Amino acid sequence: MITAGIDVGVETVKAVILRDGSIVGCGKAQSGGAKRAASAQSAYEDALQMAGLSAGEVSKTAATGKGKYDVPFAGDRITEPICALNAAKFFCPDATCAVDIGADETLALTVDENGRIKQFVLNEACAAGLGNFIKFMAKRLGLSLEEISEIPPAAQGKAALNAACAVFAELDALDLLNRGVPPAEVAAAVVRAAAVRAAAVINDITFPAFEVSLLFGGLTKNKAFVKALEDRSGISFTVPQNSEYAGALGAAIFAVDGVLD
């Protein structure tokens, strides 16, 4: 059976094609704001091209993410926690925790002994937009996201930013630059502040089960952030291949079986 999942976020749209339980195609496009439907179509077509398939060969399509209702060709719309659960069990049947950190949202969930969601939490308003926050600060610092990724979180110096609010953190970072603090040191502070905010979401889990924890989302590509989050949370994360596509994968799985057993 061939199914498709579309994950429509604030920053990007991801698409996954699943055939008989295997990922055969992935696609990504800028979210596009008012043009989300066109962006979803573009990501979907890229995934189909990678899979060597046509849309007519896809049996079912499901959408998730903030813009899930902007995908006119989707037959189902699925909430993000269900998709994260499906992806976690696809990547690791023994997963006890999944954390998904994207451009706009941080989600954490734990899994019970029956493979169902034990508890899930989402970010408060001030812990939103971690991916966009790091991307914005990279531009202000004159660094690429790749350069930010390679900066050790504990880089020399003790520069610190407000970790409770992205707006204040940005002002703190600019103040540090104006005072002559090296961009690399400010970048390390940016990464640490983002990790503090993400860890605060994870700490809202009142029934912890972090033995086998998976990390999803675009920020998994930022090695400095992943290390800082592990240091801050005390959790050792596994980052699966295609982790950025976890939401779309979970939706494609739902299109086959609902919640993955």
Buried (B, 14 or more C-beta within 10 A) or exposed (E): EBBBBBBBBBBBBBBBBBBEEEBBBBBBBEBBEEBBBEBBBBBBBBBBEBBEBEEEEBEBBBBBBBBBEBBEBBEBBBBBBBBBBBBBBBBBEEBBBBBBBBBBBBBBBBBEEEBEBBBBBBBEEBBBBBBBBBBBBBEBBEBEBEBBBEBEBBBEBEBEBBBBBBEBBBEBBBEBBEEEBBBBBBBBBBBBBBBBBBBBBBEBBEEBBBEBBBBBBBBBBBBBBBBBBBBBBEBEBEBBEBBBBBBBBBBBBBBBEEBBE
